[in-house]
Amino acid sequence: MSETPKKFLFVVSTGASEPKKAFTPFYYAAAAAAMDFETSMFFLAEGPSLLVPGVAANLRTSPQEEPLQKVIDLGMQSGVKFLCCSVSAKVIWKLDELPNGMEFAGAATLLEAATDPETVILYF
C-alpha cells in the first residue's frame, strides 16, 4: 500500500469571468492546508485575473454570498502558498505586483512540482 501524499498543488486556470468555478480551488486548498498537507496554488492562463487588485474583494457567486477575498484570506491563514505564472500575469493581465503573500513563478516551478511523486495535482 502506498503512503499518503505529502503535498497538494492546485493549478488554477479559471478566472474572474466564471466566479462559481473560481471559488472551488480556494476552498479545496484551504481544506488541504488545514489537514496539514503542504499546499500550493499555481495561477496561469485566466487564473491571474483573480489576483488583479479589487477583483477578489468584489467577486461573489451571488450578491448575498461572501467575496472571493474572504476565501483567499482563509487559504493564506491556513498556510497555502500562492504562486502566479509570471508570463500570464505580466503579459496577459499586466500585473507587475501581486497581493501580499503571493509570488511570481515560472514554468519550471510548475513542471518540477508535477514531477514530484509526493505531490497530488488538481487542475481547476
Secondary structure, 3 states (H helix, E strand, C coil): CCCCCCEEEEEECCCCCCHHHHHHHHHHHHHHHHCCCEEEEEECCCHHHHHCCCHHHHCCCCCCCCCHHHHHHHHHHHCCEEEEEHHHHHHHCCCCCCCCCEEEECHHHHHHHHHCCCEEEEEC
